[in-house]
């Protein structure tokens, strides 16, 4: 539908002076939205929407949110400079896993740049069926801290410690130099209550344990009975272990899913020496269901279709055919609290599979994932999931006119208009109304550009054969048949009352001159030039002309080359039916 901007001539100037004087808007609607999980560590495609008026854009990605926020050159993955505007990027480099990554898009035009929000997602890889990741980017909400004496575990900055890549930003620290007395502190990670269907599990974390006191202690302990008893899975006594990535087994042998139901880990430290500390980051609890052949759905992407019926189109891949993939959907972003609901189940025989969801509403955001029962061999309801993909359902962006005008040239009316945005635009029906007749008539159709956020210019020429006041309007038609009218512009056409041939100007001339003439009605018109002996020198007009005022140039050819004629007197003559008129002109070289 058309969203009309009125007061054409004045407002067109306003739009140019305001819109193009501003920096571009922000990129928006990331398909891999904030909080998305199960993102493949390689070859995942990140997609987004761009605003209008962008010359080029840049894509930033890093596990370090500060580098992305500051647009650090080390986080710049792709630049479209100087004229490429990207709306997606394939992650070709291999990402760390499991790790939280941050990304943004920066839009540029001649007036400056605009940086999008900083979005984030968590990576995975195929043989892991469960991930619980904590990188402390969002505080200590998942932790229960017990600091005997009031000083111990707290948030710190990774730059102050020796931690391996990809540790960044905030980390969990217990640093004796920050405490007046010895440290005796324990940090409990939230219980993981849905490990029943995992045959084995492991813990991974990045660690900087620094001490030179033989009585200093660093312990990681495990409970699988809701905190009743604890066992040590990793320990260091009085010996430093700097910049280490730790991986320890939590349990195994749960092959029939009948032993382990909950997992909780805690980090306990005792520090006596003022030069001791323990810093940890990227705490991940991983689960493996034990099935040898994994059939994780992957590469899920979603898009909205407005034609005929509002719907979401889902496409994804799987390594092997499966018979019980579930389509799950939640309202909102991946990080929003609403739970997923199963909306359908499909049989996926092929490597590529698609699904259309027609049960959606306007002005809503939906996040999807595809689930597969990895433990179907044992009849247990454990599902592994594809990446999460978000779709933004909003009413169609209208066809937005930014100008609509007309001017008279000879016996023709030239209509010009431009759009800033279009959605499902089939095209424009041009309609004309003679005020005396008071009847709108279709006089032509110009195809639209479907869906676009780029500026597009259009034109249409209407030939008129008589004087009068005419009105023009555009009927913008969508692919589904819906339509909307533009505002009306009025054109006054006054045709000459009789034939006339004006004196050329300039006269004398060198190298060229202009001849004007008037035609009161549709006529076949010729204008020829003769020398003083009556020999024809040139034919300037030889065609049917609608009523109107015209002009033609003499002295230059079609390719703007000066005619090779001598100085002297020439005659030009207009013939139209019985009307003949001749005038004299002088070429003076």
N, C-alpha and C positions, 0 to 999 in steps of 0.2 A: 504494500500500500504506500501511497505517496505521503510523505510528511513535507508539506509545502512551506517554503520560506518566501514570504511575500515582499512587496515593494522592490521589484526586481532590480532596477538600475541602482538604487541607493544601497539596498542590502547586499547586492553582489560586491560592491566596493567594500562594505563593512566586513563581509566574510573573508575577502582576500586580505584586508589589512589586519584582521584579528587572527584568523586561523593560521595563516602562514607566518605570522610574527611570533608564534608561540612554539615552545619545544613540543615534541610529540608526546602523546599519552603513553601510559605504561602498557607493556605486554600483559595479557590476562588469560584466564581460563586454561591453566595447565592441565593436560590430560593426566599426567602423573602428578597428582595434586599433593599438597603438603600432608605428610604422614603416611604416604603410600608404602606398602611393604611388598616383599617378595619380588623385588626388581632384579632381573638378571644382571649379573656383574659385567656382561659384555653384550654389545649389539642391541641394547635396549634403545628405543626411539622416544625421545622427549618431544612433545608437541605443545603448542600454545597458539594464542590468537594475538595478532598485531593490531595496533590502532592505525588510523589513516594518517597520511602525511609523513611517512617514514622514508628516508633516503637509503639507510642501511641499518643493520643491527649486529650485535655481538652476543655471544653465548659464553657464560662463565659457569664452571663446575669445579667443586673441590670438597673434600671432607673437612676442610677448614672454613667455617662460616665467615670468619673475619676476612679472609682473602676474597671471598665472593662479595661480601658487603662493600669492601673497599675497592673492588674491581682491580685486584692485583693482577699483574700481567701473567703470573704463574698459574692463575686460575682461568685465563682466557683460552678457551678451547677452539672456537671458530669466530672469525670476524668476516662480516659481509662487506667491509669497506672496499670500494666507495659506493657501490650501487646495488648490492644484493640484500634483499630483505628475506630472511629465513623464517619459516614457521615450524621447523622441526630440525632435530639434530640426532644422528645415529652415534651412540657412544661406542666408538671403535676401540679405544684403549681399555685394557682390563682393569676393572675397579677392584678395590679391596672388598672382602666379604667375610662375615657380615659387617657392614659399616653404614653409618648414616652419611649421606651426601647432600650438599647444599648447591643450589643453582639459581641463576637469574638470567634475564634477558635485558639488554640495554638498547634502547631505540634512539637513533640519531636523525636529525635533519639539520638544515643550515643554521638553525638558531640555537642548537644545543642538544642535550640528551636527556632521557628519562630512564631510570632504573626500575625494573619491576620489583615486586616483593621477592624476598629470599625464600624459595620453596625448598623442601627437603624430602628425601625418600630413603628407604633402607634396602640394601642389596642382600641377595641370597645366592645359593647355587643348588644345582639339581638334587644332590643326594641328601640334603638336609630337609627334614619335614617339619621342624619346629624351631623357631628362633625367638628368644626374648633378649633384647639388646638394650643396654644402658650406657650412654656416652656422656651423661651429665650435662647435656646441652640445655636441659630444661629443669635443672635443679635437682633436689633430693627427694622428690615426691614419692619415689618407689623404695625409699630406704628408711629404716628405723635405726637411729643413731643412739648409742649408749656410751657416753663419755664420762668415765669415773673421774671425779674431780672437776668436771666442767670443761675440760679442754682435750681435744682429740680430733676425731674425724670431722672434716668440713670441706667446703668447696675451695679449690685453689686454681691457679693458672698453670697450664702445662709448660709454659716457657721457663718456669722456675725449676723444672725437673728433667730428668733424662729418661724419656719415654720413647718407645719405637713408633714409627709411622704405622697407622694413621692417627696417632693421638694428637688432639688439638683442643684449643679453647679450655673449657672448664674440666677439671679432673677432681677426683676424691682424694684428699690428702689427710694424713696424720703426721704433723711436722713438729718435732720436739722443740725446735728453735722458736716456735710461735707460742709455746706454753711455758709458764713459769715453773711448773713441776713436771715430774715424770708423766708419761702417757700410759693409760690403761683403758683402751677403747675398743668397742666392737660396732661394726656396721652390718646390719641385717638387710639382705636384699629380700624383696617381697616374695612370699611363697608362690611357687608355680603349681597350680592345682590340677592341671590337665595333662599330666605326663603318663597316664595309665596306658595309653596306646603306643608309647615309645619303647622299643626293645632295648635301647641304650641311650645314654646322654653324656654330654661333656660340657666342661666349663672352659671358656677362654677369656683372658683379660691381659691388658698391658700393664707392666709393673716396673716401678723404680723403688727398690728396697735398698736403703743406704744406712749402714751402721758400722761402728767399730767397737761396739760394746758387746762382749760375749753373752750378756744377759738379755740383750734385745731380742724381740720375738716378732715374727710375722707368720700368721696362720690363716689358711682358708679351710673352713669346716663345712660339712654337709649334714643335713638332716632330711630323712625321708619318712619321718613319723610325726610331722607337724611340730617339730622343735622339742620333742621329748628327749631325744638323744642326738649326739653330734659325733661325727667322725672326721679325722683330719685327712684332707686330700692333697694338701700342699703346705710346706712349712720351710722356714729359714730361721736358724738360731745364730745370732751373732755374726753372720756372714752376709756381706752385701750381695745383691743380685740386681745389677743395674740394666736398664733399657731392655727388659725381657718381655717376650710374648709368651705367656703361660697357657698351656693346654693340658687339662687333667680330666681323667675319666670320673664321672659321677656315679654311674651305675651301668651294668650290662646284664645280659641273661634274662631280661624280661620278655622272653620270646612269645609267650602266650598272653601277654598283657594282663597278668593277674597278680603282680607283685607291687610295682611302684605306682603310686597315685599322686604324691606331691613331692616337690623338691624345694629345698631352701638352702641357700649358702650364706655364710657370714665371713667377714674379714676381721680378724682380731689381731691387735698389736700391743706390745709392751715396749716402751722406749725409755731408757734411762739417760742416755747421752744426748747432750744438747745439739750434737751434730748428726742426729739420726732423723730419718723420715721414711714414710711409705706413701707413694703416690700410685693410684691405679686409674685406669680408663678402659673404655670399650669392654665392659663386662657383658659376656654373651653366654646364655644357657641354650645349648643346642640339643635337639632330639632327632633320633633316627628310628624309623619304624621297622627297619630290618628287611624290607622287601628288596630283592636284588634289582629288579627292573622297575625303575621309577617312571611314572607316566604323568609327571607334573604338567598341567596346562601352562602355556607360556605365551608371551607376546600379545596379551589381550589389549585391544584398542576399541574405543567407542566413538560414535559420532551421532549427531542428531539429524533427522530428516524431517522436513516440514511439509513436503509435497503430500497431498491427499489426506494423510493422517499422521499426526505427530507420533514419532517413534524413535527409539534408540537402536542403532545398528552395532552389533558386537561381532568382532572377528578375533580368532585366536588360533594357536597351533598346539599339537601334541605329538609326541614322538611315535606312539603306537595308537591304533584304534581303541576306543573305549566305549562302554555301553551305558555308563551311568554318570555322566558329567552333569553337575548341577549348576544352574545359573543363579547366582546370589546377588542381591542388591540391597543397599542401605540408602537412606535419605541423608544427604549431606556429604561432606568430605571424608576421606579415610580416617582422619583424626577425630571426627565427630562421634558422640557417644551412642547414637542409634545403632541397634544390632542389625546384622545381616539377616535377610529373609530369603528363603528359597522361592524363586518365582517360576521355575520350570526345570525339567530334566531332559537332557538330550542324549542321543546316541551319535557318537562321533566316529564315523568310519574312515574319514580322510584326515590327512595331515593338517589341512586347513578346515576350520569349521566356523559357521556364522549363526547368529541368532538375532531376531528382531523382537524388541520389547515394545509393545503397544500400550502398556498399562502405565503410562507416565503422564504427568501433568505439566502445564506451563508454569513458568516462574519457579522452577525447582532445580535442585542439584542432586544427582544420583551418583553413587560409586558402585562399581560392579567388580565381581571376581568369579572365576570359574573353579569349581571344586571337583576333586576326584577322590573316590573312596580307595585310598591306598592299601587299606587293611581288609579289603573285601574277602581275601582268602580266609580270614578267621571270622568273618561276619561281624566285625566291630565297626562302629560308626566314626572312624577317624578319617578326616579328609585333608588332603593337601590342596593348596590353592595356587592359582595363577597370580600374577601381579594385579594390583588394584588399579583400576582406571576410572576416571571421573568424567561425567557428562553434564553439561550445563544446559538446562532446558529453559529458554526464555522466549517470549513472543518474538515473531520474526522482526528483524530490523526493517523498518519501512524503507521504501525507495525515497531517498531524501534529495529533493531538487534544491540546487543552490543557485540556479538562474534559469530564466525562461524569457526570451525576448524575440523581437522580430523587426526587420527593416525592409524597405522597398528598394528594389534595384530594377530599373526598367519596368517591365510588366510583370515582375515576379516579387513575391514576398519570401524572404529568407528567414526561417525560424531557427533559432539556436537555443539549446538548453543543456544543462550539465547536472550530473548527480554526484553526490559525495559517497553514498552507499546504496547498494541494491541487494535484495534478497528474493530469490525465486522470481525475478523480473523477466517475464516473457517478452515484453516490449511496450511500445507506445503507439496508440492509435491517435492520429492527428485529426482533430475535428474543427470544422469551420462553420461560422454562422454569419449570414448576411443580415444585418440588423433590420433591414426592410422586410425580409422574408421571415425572420424569426424562426429559423429552422436549422438545427445542427446537423451537419452531414460529415461522414467519414471521407477524408480525402487522401489518406495514406496510412502506412504502418511502418515503424522503424523498430527493428529487433533490439531487445535489451541485452544485458550482459549477465543474466542469471543472478548469481550471488557474488558480490564483490564489495570490498571496502576501499577500492581505488576510485579516484575521480575519473568519470567518463563524460566526454562531450558528444553531443548529437546535433544533427541539423536536418532540415527538410525544406524543400523549395516548392512553393505553390505558385502556379501561373494564373494570372488574373486577366480577364478579357474586357472588363468594364469597371467604371468608377464605382466607389461606394465606401461605406465603413464596414469593416469585417472584424469579426472576433475569432480568436483561435484559442483552443485549449488542448491539453494532452489527457488522454484516457490511458493511465498506466494499468496494464493487465498482468496479473500473476499467472504462473503455470497452472494453478488450480482454477482459473477462471475469475477469481475475485479481482476487483478493479477499484480505482479511485481516480478522481479528476484533479487536475492542477487548477490553479487560478487562471483567470481569463485575461488575455492581452488583446488590445484593440488596435487595429491598423487602419489608417485612412488612406485610400487610394484615389487620387484625382487624375484621370487621364486627360490628355489634350483634347480640345474641341475640334481641332483641325490639324492637317499636316503642316509642318513647317521645317525649314532648314535654316539653321543659324549661321552667322558668319564665323568662320574658323578663328581660333585664337591660339597662339599669337599670329598676327598677320602684319607684315611679312614674318616668315618663320625660318628657322634653321636649328636643328635638322628636322624637327617634327612639329606638328600642329594638331589640335583637337577640333573635331567637327561634331556639333550637337544637332539632334533632330528629334521631332515629335511625331508620333503615330497615334491617331485617335481611335483606331479600331484594328482588329486583326487583319494584317495585310502582308502581301509579299513585297519586300522592300529591296531595292538595289541602290547603291551609291557608288558611282564610278568617277574617276579622275581623268581629264583629257588635257592635252597640251593645246597651244594656240592654233595648231593645224587640225585639231579635231581628232587626233590619234589617241586612242585609249592608253592610259599610263598604268592604271591600277583599278582593281575592283575591291572596294572596302566592305561592302555589305551585299549579300546576295542570298536572302533567306526570308522565311515567314517570320513576322514579328508581331507579338501581341501588342495591344495598346499600351503606350507608355512613352517615357522620355529616355533617350539613349545618347551615347556619344561613342565616337570611333576615332582612332588616331591615324594620321597619315604621315608618312615619312620614315617609318620603320617597318621591317618585315616581321613575320611571326617569331623569328629568332632574335629580334631586337637589333637587326642589322640595318644600317641606313641605306635607303634605296639609292641606286646610282642614277640620279636624274640631275639635269643641269639647272642652274639658276634661271628664273624667268617667271612668266605668268602661266597659271594653270586654272582650269575650271573643274568644279565638282558638282555633280548633278544627282538629285534624289528622284527616283521614280517609284510610285506606288499606285498601281491601277492606272487611272487617268490623270493622277496628279504628277506634275513634273515641276521641279524647281532647280535653278542653277545659280551658283555664285562663283566669284573670282577670288583667287588667292595668289600670293607671291612668295616664291622660294628665293631667298637671298643668301648666297654662300659667301 
